[in-house]
């Protein structure tokens, strides 16, 4: 069975699998691995272990070696160069008047290339900027444009919930989210309350969507007519965590509001409920057989 280790790279929370070979690697240990970009430094997040051949996607890239003191020093030196490199790049961008925002830079492990990450509303001709930067750093220059969600992941920050944004801390890949998820959960559709730091819908809307989508199918719609132990009423709200509905009941000339368990509420589901609503709006129209 192959010996496999799980690692993460410095900026990013997505785990990657590599072949550990003969090395016994422990959590938190630095390693040098081979990737499509060449040699890179990574940190072990799960110690090396043997796994079944069927559980991995072959071929795995290998771990070249556990990181040495020299490797650690090279990584620290590259990290120390970042702030000055970003400052210089921003100055060059301003001098050229380019409509782009520099958000990050990264030196490759061997120091032969620097990658600047930026955002922009459209395509940017940065060929002259590359020449300016090459004359300063005397190494290969790469500029990489990313979207607004990637910007939030790279820069990080505190989300409305008070915790670190998911994309920077605990979410390996972006979730597909839609406004329907917010509707299923009964959230306010105010963009300011369901948007993250990136200005897009919060990724966490997808976390419990499966439950809410299932619960939503079992609950009566807001405004639906239902029967209760105290008589007929109208649904004004639903609590899908407790599986309760709040019903407005008109009784003896007074309005009563009752929070009732779902099993105590009678209503027609799906197409039957929609058909009843149509009949109420168009009482002269015969119901379809």
Secondary structure, DSSP 8 states (H G I E B T S, - for coil): -EEEEEEEESS----EEEE-TT----TT-EEEEEETTEEEEEEEEEEEEEE-GGGS-SS--BEEEE--HHHHHHHHHHHHHHHHHHHHHHHHHHHHT-S-EEEEEEE-TTSSEEEEEEE-SS----HHHHHHHHHHH-SEEEEEE--HHHHHHHH--B-TTSSB-HHHHT-SS-----HHHHHHTT----HHHHB-TTSSB-GGGGTTHHHHHHHHHHS--TT-EEEETTEEEEEEEEETTTTEEEEEEEETTEEEEEEEEGGG-B---HHHHHHHHHHHH-TTS----
